[in-house]
Amino acid sequence: MAALDGITLTVARGEYVAIVGANGSGKSTLAKCLNALLVPTEGKVLVDGLDTRDPAAVWQVRQRVGMVFQNPDNQLVATVVEEDLAFGPENLGLPSVEIRQRVDEALRAVEMEEYRHHAPHLLSGGQKQRVAIAGILAMRPMCIVLDEATAMLDPLGRTEVLRTIDRLNRDEGVTIVHITHAMDEASLARRVVALGGGRVVLDGSPQEVFAQVEVLRTLGLGVPPVAALVRALDAAGVRLPGHPLTVDELGEALHRFAAARAP
Amino acid sequence: MIETRDLHHVYLEGTPMSAVALRGVSLTIRDGERVGLIGPTGSGKSTLVQTFNALIRPTRGTVFVDGVDIFAPKADRRRIRQQVALLFQYPEQQLFEETVARDVSFGPRNLGLPEEEVASRVDDALHAVGLDPGTFGSRSPFTLSGGEMRRVALAGVLAMAPRVLILDEPTAGLDPQGKAEFLRLIHHLHARGNLTVILITHSMDEVAQVAERVIVLNEGLVAMDGPTREVFARADDLERLHLGIPQTAQVLHRLRARGLPVRTDLLTLEEARDEILRVLGTA
């Protein structure tokens, strides 16, 4: 069975890309190809010029591209947060001063410094995912791939993780590939790629992609709730410029619309 | 009817690991209600619903189902578990039989029902979740898609002919279309008979779609309880609990904060559209 059917895609350094697609569209397969957890049966994946098919390059690839998975309980290995973060760098054989420094930086980057001595399994879901992200950061990756990493979190946990990845992308220049079923989360990325039947069907800014309502529907996807409301208003004659996607953007657009019509 | 009285629960009580989950929950859920149960992680939602069918025995207080104290020494807890069914998170992970029909028949067969009755319940349950028994009955559950597997798991629960259906994050991991279909299915099941539905979810939009009443738990206590509209109108209180409100309601609150006199107690997209049009027309 073909999970991916001829995907050609380039993610540049520093991008923040959301990948959306229905169950079975190939999202997770694609994610696993990005750090050599899977090797494509045809075609190739180059990470920073390294071919994931080359067994000698696998560890370099995984150091560059880290993955965060859906279930926070399945990816933490140690009984203390800072030991969990040290696990990766220790395996690289780094000197302990360097390890300490990386752990400190990673904890700071995900705003979990005060939890360094806590037991990971007693943290909330959002905190666990931030520890998982920090564990990857300690490897100094170029890119973090999140495979539905917010699906099991409560609203606060989701907000924490989304804020963390946005900040890592903006401030630290980390490339983010966020695979998600939540269209409102995808609209936070700078670029959205929609998969269907193992192929890239749409690729563009969130505004461009979420304007393709019919295409998204045939892919088994929806549009973010705000975009759906904008569309309903549009059909009723209220045409708002700029494709608002977030609650703030829509509030702003309607406020302007009302002000322009006021006598 | 499910009634809890001063329900307390402490995990591993008397050990250094003890954790308080419920601190005195008293509430009544009437037959046929559609209840959304929300609250932050660790607020006690899952613990609470597991007391409803005696999977967890509370450390204090008790639960009455149709007036019967289910923790009384002589209570028939097998029967309670048949009447009050719980669909756990990611229920498809619990499928185990060689065929879909055998998996769905596991529960009713354990009830000791005659084979004809088991077979007819399996057929009914598969029909109810939108899977044709002729097409799916003989297939291995493990060859199905994620959404289909989850519906098989739900069919297994429905085959017990429960009167109360508790769903713990039933759409987690499904894609948007799968989510929409599953929510429609819940509506359909509720409309079909006098089924009580209790939905645990982190998605306020799902609560708005399914529930007529919302119960908010926080730190093991009922923090809010009321009609869906009224609960979601208290945006500030929900915000304080880090829960938020459905996205359409967020837009209305935002507009109101900017001086547009819209109502904020609306939940569906159509209601929000009409309200915005009404206000723009008079602005």
Interface residues (C-beta under 8 A of the other chain):
Chain A: G21 A22 N23 G24 S25 Q70 S124 G125 G126 E148 A151 M152 L153 D154 P155 L156 G157 R158 T159 H181 M183 D184 G220 L221 G222 P224 P225 V226 A228 L229 A232 L233 A236 V238 V247 D248 L250 G251 L254 H255 F257 A258 R261 A262
Chain B: P40 T41 G42 S145 G146 G147 E169 A172 G173 L174 D175 P176 Q177 G178 K179 A180 H202 M204 D205 H242 L243 G244 P246 Q247 T248 Q250 V251 R254 L255 A257 R258 G259 L260 L269 E270 A272 R273 I276 L277 V279 L280 A283
